[in-house]
Amino acid sequence: MKKYLQSLLLPCILLLCAANVNAQSKLIHYWHFNNFTTAPSATTVNASHPYNVHADYSSLDTSKAQIVYQTSAGTSAAFSTTIDYANPGDTINARMGHSADGSTISWALRPRNRSDSMELRFYIPTTHYKNILIRYESQSSSVTSGPLHQVFDYSTDSGATWKTTGLSVASDSAGLAFGPVFPVSFTTDTTVNNNPKLVFRIKFVGNSSGTSGNNRFDNVTVDGDTIIPATTGGGSDTAHVLVHYWNFNNFTTVYHNPNIPAMKADYSVLDTNITAIVYKLLPGTSSSYAGYIDNYSVGAADADVNDRTIGGVATPDGNSYRFRNPSDSAYLLLYMPSINYKNLVVKYAVMASSFTSGMLRNQYSYSIDSGATWKTSGLSITSDTTTLLFSLKTIVINDTAAYNNPRLVFKITPQGNTSASSGNNRFDNITLDGVVIDSSFHYHPGHGTAVPSVNTVAAQCTLYPNPANSTLYINTPAAGSKMITIYNVTGQRVYLSTTQDRLVMANVADLSNGMYYVNVRTENGQTYTMKFIKN
């Protein structure tokens, strides 16, 4: 720690700290490499087998923050090297109580033998952070065989393109001992701020003929200043707020058609019970169609986007929604009521499993009447093109009829590669944002009616999806004994159930297509009547 404090007195570091660190500076990611009790085995690394190590700590997501050791572009596919860990490491930039004082084993990452055709990529998402500062310790095994210099560049698009123009320094020189922490900042490029796709790269140069040299790295840290979100408020406020959010982090079950349930939002400023993602088959598709959904675990290399903060707490990715095998005969309905919100924006991240089998694009439309009719005229775009990494899609809904609408539904229909039988698309971080209309408004379940009610108290009951295909969800005012009855248009009873649950799931798969009435009668004699369409 004393050495660390002394290093901060260097004029160049003082300048960097003054420019990039303030009272809100926070440790974002940290690799200390100390989670071993015995010497790790060397791992072979070549073009087909890069080596990656996840951060030991991340304020965002350790599954996304990772160091990857891989061959550089143009390197022969036959080139092979190794990577392992050296002991002891060092403590100059140690954080969170890690040390090499004998109380714990201290390791350092050792790319080796030789590293002149290799590179280290540091995947360091900066979501909700700015003024990014990278620090690490390094040493070379030998000035005659180990690489003498480490050259830097970075990417703001997960490695698709690289640049050096925004770096405070372009390279460093590795010595024979762990030296002062060498900080690297981004002096002019603000696109690195709040960026889930930031990658920092180190290439090794010098002693290119050496066959036994290696460099060692320890206590790699990424710091940044917290980005304080702007406050939002009354009806005249033009700032958007998060209305509904599906992050799928708790989605772990496989569901096969025809038993794919609706999925409520993970967060809603209104009520998650009036939200749903519904899997639907295209007209004419066999009811035995073999489609299904499951979760896809999101990793750092997937470059996911649109993570949000709820109540000041970040929600880093864990899982996404995988729509699959094949997805050419189905579509998704997003039930997202916009009660008390205008200027609506739908955002989501999507990637295809393959350009030869995954769907190549997604077609959009929306409904303002729970799916009875569909249109595209109010959308800023009507389709997108998928990529092999997560990319952000933003769709503005300009139709004022969609504002303050309890029956708003957004539809996503994958298209392309219709003959493929194994492709899938992955969806994550689906959000609806909007501007508050009336700051004095307070939501209660009565505002969430999915269809017009036929009596004065029916607004306290809601149902979705509408139209319904296999499962109808009926949200009642409270738990307690109640009878659910469904009638067709001729008054014939086609469904009867008693339950104690507040949210009721009615199986309507066997009902004929057409209009039906739902009657809910509570134990105290209150009745609620709604209607829905079966298709």
JOTADA-V138342 format. One record per pair of residues at least 12 apart in sequence whose ideal C-beta (glycine too) atoms are under 7 Angstrom apart, sorted by the first residue. I is the first residue (numbers start at 1). J is the second residue. Records with the same first field share a line. If there is no record, write none. Layout:
# JOTADA-V138342
I: J  J
This chain:
# JOTADA-V138342
3: 92
4: 92  93  181
7: 180  181
13: 183
16: 133  168  183  185
19: 185
20: 131  133  185
21: 131  133  223
22: 225
24: 225  226
25: 223  224  225
26: 59  223  224  226
27: 59  95  221  223
28: 58  59  60  126  129  222  223  224
29: 55  58  65  124  222
30: 55  56  57  95  96  221
31: 53  55  56  67  220
32: 56  94  98  219
33: 85  89  107  108  109  218
34: 98  104  105  106  107
35: 56
36: 85  105  107
37: 105
40: 84  85
41: 84
42: 82  84
43: 82  83  84
44: 80  82
45: 69  81  82  83
46: 71  79  80
47: 71  75  77  79
50: 68  69  70
51: 69  83
52: 66  67  68
53: 66  67  109
54: 66
57: 96
60: 125  127  314  316
61: 316  317
63: 299  300
64: 123  125  299  300  316  317
65: 123  124  125  300
66: 123  300
67: 120  122
68: 121  123
69: 83  111  118  120
70: 118  119  121
71: 117  118
72: 117  118  119  203
75: 117
79: 117
81: 112  113  114  115  118
82: 112  113
83: 110  111  112
84: 110  112
85: 107  108  109  110
86: 107  108  110  216
87: 105  106  107
88: 100  106
89: 106  107  108  218
90: 108  137  178  218  219
92: 137  178  180  181
93: 135  136  137  181  219  221
94: 219
95: 221
108: 216  217  218
109: 216  217
110: 214  216
111: 214  215
112: 214
113: 211  212  214
114: 210  211  213
115: 147  204  214  215
116: 147  204  205  208
118: 204
119: 201  202  203
120: 201  202
121: 159  199  201
122: 199  200
123: 199  300  301
124: 198  200  222
125: 196  198
126: 192  193  194  195  198  224
127: 194  196  307  314
128: 194  226  227  309  314
129: 193  194  224  225  226  227
130: 193  194  224  225  227
131: 224  225
132: 185  186  192  193  222  224
133: 183  185  223  224
134: 183  184  200  222
135: 181  183  221
136: 182  217  219  220
137: 178  181  217  218  219
138: 150  174  215  216  217
139: 174  175  176  177  178  216
140: 174  175  176  213  215
141: 213  214
142: 213
143: 176
144: 207  210
145: 207  210  212  213
146: 174  207  210  213  214  215
147: 174  204  205  206  207  213  215
148: 173  174  206  207
149: 171  173  205  206
150: 171  172  174  202  204
151: 170  171  203  205
152: 164  167  170  171  184  201  202
153: 201
154: 167  198  199  200  201
155: 199
156: 191  192  195  197  198
157: 197
158: 197  199  303  389
159: 199
162: 201
165: 189
166: 186  187  188  189  192
167: 184  186
168: 184  185  187
169: 184
174: 215
178: 218
194: 227
196: 303  304  305  307
197: 303
229: 309
232: 436
233: 439
234: 436  439
235: 436  437  438  439
237: 435  436
238: 435
239: 435
240: 343  345  433  434  435
241: 269  433  434  436
242: 269  308  431  433
243: 268  269  270  338  341  432  433  434
244: 265  268  275  336  431  432
245: 265  266  267  308  431
246: 265  266  277  430
247: 266  315  429
248: 295  319  320  321  428
249: 315  317  318  319
251: 295  319  321
252: 295  319
254: 292  294
255: 292  293
256: 292
257: 289  290  291  292
258: 287  470  509
260: 279  293
261: 471
262: 276  277  278  465  471  473
263: 276  277
264: 276
267: 310
270: 337  339  443  448
271: 443  445  448
273: 475  503
274: 337  448  462  464  475
275: 335  336
276: 335  464  465  473
277: 332  334
278: 333  335  465
279: 293  330  332
280: 330  331  333  469
281: 329  330
282: 329  330  331
285: 329
289: 329
290: 325
291: 324  325  327  329  330
292: 324  325
293: 321  322  323  324
294: 322
295: 319  320  322
296: 319  320  322  426
297: 319
298: 317  318  319  320  428
302: 351  389  390
303: 389  390
304: 317  349  390  428  429
305: 349  390  392  429
306: 347  348  349  392  429  431
307: 429
308: 429  431
317: 428
320: 426  427  428
321: 427  428
322: 424  426
323: 414  424  425  427
324: 424
325: 422  424
326: 420  421  422  423
327: 359  414  423  424  425
328: 359  414  417  418
331: 411  412  413
332: 412
333: 371  409  411  465
334: 409  410  430
335: 409  464  465
336: 408  410  432
337: 405  406  408  448
338: 402  403  404  405  408  434
339: 404  406  443  447  448
340: 404  436  437  438  441
341: 403  404  434  435  436  437
342: 403  404  434  435  437
343: 434  435
344: 397  402  403  432  434
345: 394  396  433
346: 395  397  410  432
347: 392  393  394  431
348: 393  427  429  430
349: 390  391  392  428  429
350: 362  386  390  391  393  425  426  427
351: 386  387  388  389  390  391  426
352: 386  387  388  423  425
353: 423  424
354: 423
355: 388
357: 417  420  422  423
358: 386  417  423  424  425
359: 386  414  415  416  417  423  425
360: 385  386  416  417
361: 383  384  385  386  415  416
362: 383  384  386  412  413  414
363: 382  383  413  415
364: 376  379  382  383  395  411  412
365: 411
366: 379  397  402  408  409  410  411
367: 409
368: 401  402  405  407  408
369: 407
370: 407  409  450  451  466
371: 409  465  466  467
372: 533
374: 411
377: 399
378: 397  398  399  402
379: 395  397
380: 395  396  398
381: 395
386: 425
390: 428
404: 437
406: 447  448  449  450
407: 450
445: 460  462  477
446: 459  460
448: 462
449: 462
450: 462  463  464  466
451: 463  466  530  531  532
453: 530
454: 529
455: 529
457: 526  528
458: 528  529  530
460: 477  528
461: 474  475  476  477  520  528  530
462: 475
463: 475  518  530  532
466: 532  533
467: 532  533  534  535
468: 508  532  534
469: 535
470: 508  509
471: 505  507  508
472: 506  508  532
473: 503  505
474: 504  506  518  520
475: 502  503
476: 502  504  520
478: 502
479: 500  501  502
480: 500  522  523
481: 498  500  523
482: 499  520  521  522  523
483: 498  521
484: 497  499  504  506  518  520
485: 519
486: 506  516  517  518
487: 516  517  519
488: 514  516
489: 514  515
494: 511
508: 534
511: 534
513: 534  535
514: 534
515: 531  533
516: 531  532  534
517: 529  531
518: 530  532
